[in-house]
């Protein structure tokens, strides 16, 4: 996940406060350019272990989006 905030301490504090444990980077521009040219917030990108883009979901996700993403990820080799 990429954070739009440039203040690393604020990002860490927010993540801890929400109980989030997934990796987050402040290098948002580099990641976005690597996987998509779209400038939408939020932009969810699923990336496989080889660094290949599996799926990009622009905007807010609804339940069907989350379920579709889960199915896509379940089909990936471990």
N, CA, C and O atoms as a DFTB+ gen file, in Angstrom:
312 C
 N C O
     1  1       0.837      -1.162       0.000
     2  2       0.000       0.000       0.000
     3  2       0.884       1.227       0.000
     4  3       1.938       1.246       0.637
     5  1       0.460       2.237      -0.705
     6  2       1.200       3.495      -0.746
     7  2       0.414       4.569      -0.004
     8  3      -0.791       4.722      -0.205
     9  1       1.100       5.300       0.841
    10  2       0.479       6.389       1.576
    11  2       0.696       7.698       0.830
    12  3       1.783       7.937       0.303
    13  1      -0.313       8.535       0.780
    14  2      -0.193       9.841       0.135
    15  2       0.471      10.860       1.065
    16  3       1.043      11.844       0.597
    17  1       0.399      10.632       2.348
    18  2       0.996      11.532       3.321
    19  2       2.512      11.377       3.255
    20  3       3.002      10.258       3.109
    21  1       3.250      12.447       3.356
    22  2       4.713      12.400       3.302
    23  2       5.342      12.320       4.685
    24  3       6.554      12.138       4.797
    25  1       4.550      12.452       5.733
    26  2       5.051      12.424       7.102
    27  2       5.042      10.972       7.596
    28  3       3.996      10.442       7.973
    29  1       6.216      10.340       7.589
    30  2       6.316       8.917       7.948
    31  2       5.782       8.639       9.347
    32  3       5.127       7.621       9.565
    33  1       6.051       9.524      10.288
    34  2       5.580       9.312      11.661
    35  2       4.058       9.343      11.712
    36  3       3.449       8.540      12.420
    37  1       3.439      10.251      10.978
    38  2       1.972      10.334      10.945
    39  2       1.370       9.079      10.318
    40  3       0.340       8.584      10.775
    41  1       2.007       8.574       9.284
    42  2       1.522       7.351       8.627
    43  2       1.627       6.172       9.596
    44  3       0.673       5.408       9.743
    45  1       2.769       6.018      10.252
    46  2       2.942       4.928      11.216
    47  2       1.902       5.024      12.338
    48  3       1.320       4.017      12.741
    49  1       1.676       6.235      12.834
    50  2       0.708       6.437      13.910
    51  2      -0.701       6.055      13.445
    52  3      -1.436       5.395      14.180
    53  1      -1.079       6.462      12.245
    54  2      -2.401       6.126      11.718
    55  2      -2.550       4.614      11.577
    56  3      -3.554       4.048      12.008
    57  1      -1.556       3.956      10.977
    58  2      -1.614       2.509      10.783
    59  2      -1.745       1.782      12.118
    60  3      -2.562       0.871      12.257
    61  1      -0.940       2.187      13.096
    62  2      -0.994       1.551      14.412
    63  2      -2.355       1.778      15.061
    64  3      -2.922       0.866      15.664
    65  1      -2.871       2.981      14.936
    66  2      -4.166       3.305      15.527
    67  2      -5.312       2.506      14.931
    68  3      -6.302       2.222      15.606
    69  1      -5.171       2.145      13.658
    70  2      -6.198       1.353      12.980
    71  2      -5.961      -0.147      13.127
    72  3      -6.819      -0.952      12.766
    73  1      -4.795      -0.523      13.659
    74  2      -4.469      -1.942      13.812
    75  2      -4.013      -2.582      12.501
    76  3      -4.019      -3.808      12.382
    77  1      -3.618      -1.773      11.519
    78  2      -3.165      -2.297      10.230
    79  2      -1.727      -2.790      10.345
    80  3      -0.889      -2.146      10.975
    81  1      -1.448      -3.944       9.727
    82  2      -0.103      -4.510       9.788
    83  2       0.499      -4.760       8.414
    84  3       1.607      -5.287       8.316
    85  1      -0.213      -4.390       7.347
    86  2       0.314      -4.624       6.000
    87  2       1.388      -3.585       5.656
    88  3       1.402      -2.493       6.222
    89  1       2.290      -3.930       4.723
    90  2       3.359      -3.003       4.352
    91  2       2.803      -1.750       3.667
    92  3       1.849      -1.823       2.892
    93  1       3.413      -0.608       3.966
    94  2       3.021       0.675       3.375
    95  2       4.294       1.388       2.954
    96  3       5.303       1.346       3.658
    97  1       4.239       2.045       1.799
    98  2       5.371       2.827       1.335
    99  2       4.955       4.274       1.145
   100  3       3.789       4.566       0.878
   101  1       5.907       5.170       1.283
   102  2       5.665       6.580       1.000
   103  2       6.101       6.910      -0.426
   104  3       6.014       8.063      -0.848
   105  1       6.560       5.925      -1.156
   106  2       7.038       6.097      -2.526
   107  2       5.895       5.876      -3.520
   108  3       6.056       5.151      -4.502
   109  1       4.772       6.485      -3.271
   110  2       3.547       6.271      -4.031
   111  2       3.718       6.494      -5.530
   112  3       3.230       5.693      -6.328
   113  1       4.388       7.542      -5.920
   114  2       4.541       7.857      -7.337
   115  2       5.252       6.768      -8.121
   116  3       4.852       6.435      -9.236
   117  1       6.297       6.221      -7.540
   118  2       7.066       5.166      -8.196
   119  2       6.204       3.931      -8.416
   120  3       6.212       3.356      -9.504
   121  1       5.465       3.520      -7.400
   122  2       4.602       2.340      -7.534
   123  2       3.491       2.572      -8.535
   124  3       3.232       1.719      -9.384
   125  1       2.833       3.712      -8.447
   126  2       1.725       3.993      -9.362
   127  2       2.211       3.946     -10.805
   128  3       1.564       3.332     -11.653
   129  1       3.325       4.577     -11.089
   130  2       3.857       4.588     -12.449
   131  2       4.226       3.187     -12.924
   132  3       4.129       2.897     -14.116
   133  1       4.644       2.324     -12.018
   134  2       5.027       0.967     -12.383
   135  2       3.813       0.114     -12.744
   136  3       3.907      -0.749     -13.617
   137  1       2.671       0.343     -12.083
   138  2       1.527      -0.538     -12.252
   139  2       0.325       0.081     -12.951
   140  3      -0.476      -0.649     -13.535
   141  1       0.174       1.390     -12.912
   142  2      -0.968       2.016     -13.567
   143  2      -0.700       3.501     -13.779
   144  3       0.008       4.130     -12.992
   145  1      -1.258       4.046     -14.826
   146  2      -1.120       5.478     -15.079
   147  2      -2.301       6.255     -14.517
   148  3      -2.310       7.486     -14.544
   149  1      -3.291       5.543     -14.014
   150  2      -4.490       6.199     -13.485
   151  2      -4.180       6.930     -12.193
   152  3      -3.391       6.460     -11.373
   153  1      -4.806       8.079     -12.019
   154  2      -4.619       8.906     -10.820
   155  2      -5.937       8.968     -10.064
   156  3      -6.615       9.995     -10.047
   157  1      -6.283       7.857      -9.446
   158  2      -7.532       7.733      -8.711
   159  2      -7.200       7.387      -7.261
   160  3      -6.289       6.602      -6.993
   161  1      -7.936       7.970      -6.343
   162  2      -7.772       7.646      -4.927
   163  2      -9.112       7.150      -4.426
   164  3     -10.105       7.865      -4.559
   165  1      -9.184       5.960      -3.856
   166  2      -8.091       4.989      -3.752
   167  2      -7.923       4.197      -5.047
   168  3      -8.839       4.125      -5.868
   169  1      -6.761       3.614      -5.215
   170  2      -6.466       2.699      -6.320
   171  2      -5.903       1.439      -5.683
   172  3      -4.842       1.473      -5.060
   173  1      -6.611       0.331      -5.839
   174  2      -6.176      -0.942      -5.278
   175  2      -5.539      -1.763      -6.384
   176  3      -6.167      -2.022      -7.410
   177  1      -4.292      -2.174      -6.177
   178  2      -3.586      -3.008      -7.146
   179  2      -3.151      -4.302      -6.464
   180  3      -2.510      -4.275      -5.413
   181  1      -3.502      -5.424      -7.066
   182  2      -3.056      -6.729      -6.581
   183  2      -1.858      -7.139      -7.429
   184  3      -1.932      -7.155      -8.657
   185  1      -0.768      -7.467      -6.773
   186  2       0.491      -7.767      -7.440
   187  2       0.951      -9.148      -7.003
   188  3       0.937      -9.455      -5.811
   189  1       1.364      -9.996      -7.965
   190  2       1.797     -11.340      -7.598
   191  2       3.227     -11.322      -7.071
   192  3       3.872     -10.274      -7.032
   193  1       3.714     -12.491      -6.666
   194  2       5.043     -12.593      -6.066
   195  2       6.164     -12.246      -7.039
   196  3       7.282     -11.946      -6.621
   197  1       5.864     -12.288      -8.334
   198  2       6.863     -11.925      -9.337
   199  2       6.791     -10.439      -9.696
   200  3       7.540      -9.969     -10.552
   201  1       5.892      -9.704      -9.044
   202  2       5.778      -8.276      -9.290
   203  2       4.889      -7.920     -10.468
   204  3       4.914      -6.784     -10.941
   205  1       4.104      -8.876     -10.947
   206  2       3.206      -8.625     -12.072
   207  2       1.840      -8.173     -11.562
   208  3       1.315      -8.721     -10.592
   209  1       1.273      -7.171     -12.224
   210  2      -0.042      -6.673     -11.850
   211  2      -1.102      -7.712     -12.191
   212  3      -1.205      -8.140     -13.341
   213  1      -1.888      -8.118     -11.202
   214  2      -2.971      -9.074     -11.413
   215  2      -4.288      -8.358     -11.664
   216  3      -5.067      -8.758     -12.529
   217  1      -4.531      -7.304     -10.910
   218  2      -5.794      -6.598     -11.020
   219  2      -5.635      -5.197     -10.452
   220  3      -4.943      -4.999      -9.453
   221  1      -6.280      -4.223     -11.093
   222  2      -6.301      -2.852     -10.595
   223  2      -7.757      -2.427     -10.474
   224  3      -8.530      -2.547     -11.425
   225  1      -8.123      -1.931      -9.302
   226  2      -9.501      -1.514      -9.054
   227  2      -9.469      -0.040      -8.663
   228  3      -9.054       0.302      -7.556
   229  1      -9.907       0.836      -9.576
   230  2      -9.923       2.267      -9.258
   231  2     -11.135       2.624      -8.415
   232  3     -12.219       2.067      -8.591
   233  1     -10.939       3.557      -7.500
   234  2     -12.045       4.057      -6.703
   235  2     -12.399       3.149      -5.530
   236  3     -11.719       2.168      -5.231
   237  1     -13.485       3.523      -4.892
   238  2     -13.942       2.779      -3.726
   239  2     -14.387       1.387      -4.123
   240  3     -15.025       1.205      -5.160
   241  1     -14.053       0.403      -3.302
   242  2     -14.440      -0.979      -3.573
   243  2     -15.739      -1.308      -2.848
   244  3     -15.935      -0.948      -1.688
   245  1     -16.613      -1.998      -3.559
   246  2     -17.837      -2.516      -2.943
   247  2     -17.626      -3.999      -2.680
   248  3     -16.598      -4.558      -3.063
   249  1     -18.578      -4.630      -2.037
   250  2     -18.427      -6.032      -1.646
   251  2     -18.074      -6.929      -2.829
   252  3     -17.206      -7.792      -2.701
   253  1     -18.726      -6.748      -3.975
   254  2     -18.417      -7.576      -5.146
   255  2     -16.971      -7.407      -5.602
   256  3     -16.340      -8.371      -6.035
   257  1     -16.445      -6.187      -5.506
   258  2     -15.042      -5.949      -5.865
   259  2     -14.104      -6.732      -4.955
   260  3     -13.151      -7.359      -5.418
   261  1     -14.382      -6.690      -3.669
   262  2     -13.539      -7.388      -2.694
   263  2     -13.593      -8.893      -2.933
   264  3     -12.565      -9.569      -2.894
   265  1     -14.793      -9.417      -3.181
   266  2     -14.936     -10.859      -3.430
   267  2     -14.231     -11.262      -4.718
   268  3     -13.596     -12.315      -4.767
   269  1     -14.333     -10.447      -5.756
   270  2     -13.657     -10.730      -7.021
   271  2     -12.142     -10.717      -6.825
   272  3     -11.434     -11.577      -7.349
   273  1     -11.657      -9.751      -6.078
   274  2     -10.226      -9.673      -5.794
   275  2      -9.777     -10.904      -5.009
   276  3      -8.727     -11.474      -5.305
   277  1     -10.552     -11.316      -4.019
   278  2     -10.212     -12.508      -3.229
   279  2     -10.156     -13.745      -4.121
   280  3      -9.252     -14.567      -3.975
   281  1     -11.107     -13.888      -5.040
   282  2     -11.085     -15.045      -5.962
   283  2      -9.848     -15.006      -6.852
   284  3      -9.219     -16.036      -7.093
   285  1      -9.504     -13.833      -7.333
   286  2      -8.319     -13.691      -8.180
   287  2      -7.063     -14.106      -7.413
   288  3      -6.212     -14.820      -7.943
   289  1      -6.957     -13.663      -6.189
   290  2      -5.770     -13.971      -5.391
   291  2      -5.711     -15.435      -4.979
   292  3      -4.623     -16.001      -4.866
   293  1      -6.851     -16.047      -4.756
   294  2      -6.885     -17.467      -4.384
   295  2      -6.394     -18.356      -5.521
   296  3      -5.877     -19.447      -5.277
   297  1      -6.550     -17.907      -6.742
   298  2      -6.122     -18.698      -7.909
   299  2      -4.626     -18.623      -8.145
   300  3      -4.098     -19.348      -8.988
   301  1      -3.929     -17.756      -7.412
   302  2      -2.501     -17.585      -7.600
   303  2      -1.726     -18.645      -6.841
   304  3      -2.085     -19.000      -5.718
   305  1      -0.646     -19.159      -7.462
   306  2       0.177     -20.149      -6.760
   307  2       0.846     -19.517      -5.535
   308  3       1.195     -18.337      -5.543
   309  1       1.015     -20.307      -4.507
   310  2       1.629     -19.818      -3.257
   311  2       3.111     -19.647      -3.398
   312  3       3.780     -19.246      -2.446
